[in-house]
Amino acid sequence: MYDNTVTDWSHMLAEARGRLGLTQGELAARAHISPSSLRAYECGRRHPSRPYLGALLDVLKVDRAERSKILGAAGYATDSFELGPWELSGFMLTLDEAAELIAGYRWPAFVLNEMMELAAANAPAQRLWSVDLTTEFLQPGARNLLSVASNPRFAARCANLPEILEMMAAVFKGHHRGSEALERPSPYFAAVLDRFLAGDPRYIQPFLEAWQAAVPRTPKIRWEYPVVWDDPDVGTLRFLGIVNPASEPDGLSLNDWIPLDAETWIALTELERLRR
């Protein structure tokens, strides 16, 4: 890694070359520029064009963070997204691939779209929730997690429901497609709220309190949340929900509910026996 105290692009370029033990002549030859030009760059006497600086960084194979810092210090825009593997065909998961991936997990896992709608869920998740997604919640919008958060089938079993409601509120209040407000919801969010309000009225006040307390969440590539689930057959299960991207172009994310203790693993095994 490079020294973060170095801010001058010419010094950073020379430092990157030095780490590899290359002479100025060797680097210049590999980048197809003249040695005199490279000497002038590293001394700060000349400013390279974007293609020449890019060629030097290509040869040095500096990591993308360092490359972006050097380009930025030289006055050029980063090209990190052009270099990332997500440009390669097949890097992101399709919905079918994501569903197939989580199908083999022994813990509850599911796929959400960017509006928090359930796109797929594996067998452990459906057993835990006591649902059959081949026959239930088939209407448009019926699988938005917030829209079912007032359904006692789920709300009554989620022991940390206020915390989950606050998390969902934070997502919608800080949503990258536009923040939502209860007073002026978008048409989509208004439909979600209508479904929530059509559920058990006992959960309306907790939702309003959660919304008031929620701080808009800044979208991150990976984040987590706790889940405490009370099952009538096997007792309390504790999970750490971990969210990772599945496909940014399609707005899909993977949610893994990782058991936090041996009791939860035992309970999941018992549920598999009871709800086959």
Steps between C-alpha positions, in 0.01 A plus 500: 500500500608856439582764760187707557713798604629534145266723300709611202427280200860512377633375833234230514593386149869479590417316821288243315785439255751467781295235679534276195873561464462637146738758361361801321626355174326165560168659586520743210570218256208291625265799482630604154605849604845659498722474811545877495123549519473267799786682676322828443173356633655363817684826564181698449643700210241375252140391525410177317197468278225274628592217258871514596428499874250219451759299307751536783243394760399206284859374502539554874170318572437716806178415682191695401496716814856617441437541127201724573705708743779556246259583220307738725817674619598546135160654424339205323181307569528148637444202276432252782166387365649430160760272659265309729406138432131596491553600139570135420207290385375280780651687796163602642240241594174471314193444714496132401868464589449673836202275578702193408791617715297548818305178445800307628539699823398344833410839647213729393595706196306706251533747214352849507464755226591864559147583622524236775277252317567130550620353172603153623536312829656165580331212683641582848363855472157384390490239779595764756232736372243219456426606142481332162599754239373281218143562617507806729560873463464489125324836451700801378675669790406226744863402560635836610647440846349815644156423359488171694657637819151552647397142426489309834640193326831683492470799733396292800802273455759771449609570856701808400233640268554867602866468403410337167237765428754774570748332267243483219398861563866606480535326163197676353590838652849480347411312183730559202198527269365788707431534872146424613282700739175396665344837418590488130569140402572399146220302332692178556567570867140610550389156379743334742365711786141413405583130527670553834208703637256228387669259741466469875453850650711405802811555289417847368624693803827304525557575131436872545742507793758308299460739207548799726816351654654374176802679359521478119736217415785573264509214249803274547618198307482285815304551819333302776209491743395279793199266494340333802229254399255329737369178351204324667654158442872542566537818708725800446746518210764770466652609170729760353352616171778577251423686177725481195441597137397229255458721193535876497357535147186314611494646851511159669648428842570180692377481860651228718360438848805346667423311826678657795502203737479123520141514622394673179673238285327224697165676462548530123570128481186427699294725272627307202364184661168656601418696183613289209 
